[in-house]
Amino acid sequence: MIHRFTHGAMATQFAFLVEHDDERYAGQLCQEAFHQIDRLETELSRFDSSTDIAGISQLKPGDSMVLTLDAFECLKMAQFVAADTNGAFDVTIGPVFACWRTPDGKPRTPSPEELAAARERTGWQLLMMDEESHRVGVRKAGMQVDLGGIGKGYALDCAAAIFEEWGITRALLSAESTVLTLDPPEGKAGWTVNADKPVVLHQRALSGSGSAVQGEHIFDPRTGHPVRDREQVWAFAPSAAWADALSTAFFIMRTEEIENYCRQHPEVSGIVVGSQKQHFNLGENK
């Protein structure tokens, strides 16, 4: 039987579909995974001033701090995608985003001087990470790190590791627009999920980004301006964190950039909906 368990965390709804004969055992497993997700939320949040991630904004050039293992690993993955997409995904974009909003969150248009000042404090290359000590430093004061574009995916990957430890592998793990599929239900080729059209996935992750619900909320870190020519993007990748970050990057990247990225990474694919719909390596999803 397939059992469904849900939990609210990270400003989203996590839902796990689990095929197992023992519903009680499956429920205990999911509760353990949800507990770990709650722990990750407290470690990865920038809104809680006591977290390591929030503490980065207080650093001055030359200062550094030690991060928890999960905070460091999530940030390391974010930095990998940033470098891999030439900065299309950048968790330091907070100052740019803030200058396009009033204090109460309403849209506004910043002056060229405001935007230039914000961009001075934005850029993934301005973070310094030491793998051995798990220390992070900054090259500019007033930087902000926001892992919201990768944190839910990272949490799903951590949950999948717990599923493996407990010996349950037939499951689908989702955090609304980000989905991670493990082994499929018995007798099935995979889990069917919707990404503009039904797609069958097995041991793969899917994540979507769009403008329909929140309007213009995705900004190109390379220009400091909102992206206006895209409606919806889906990214497929081997891990949920990678797919989560890529859905934002693909929303920002030009068509030829996405095409080149997927060519260089055959394990990655995507769907872009704008003035026209385009698929990249879609045949690799199953």
Secondary structure by P-SEA (a helix, b strand, c coil): cbbbbbbbcccbbbbbbbbcccaaaaaaaaaaaaaaaaaaaaacccccccccccccccccccbbbbbcaaaaaaaaaaaaaaaaacccccccaaaaaaaaccccccbbbbcaaaaaaaaaacccccbbbbccccbbbbcccbbbbbccccaaaaaaaaaaaaaaaacccccccccccbbbbccccccccbbbbbcccbbbbccbbbbbbbcccccccccccccccccccccbbbbbcccaaaaaaaaaaaacccaaaaaaaaaacccccccccccbbbbccccccc
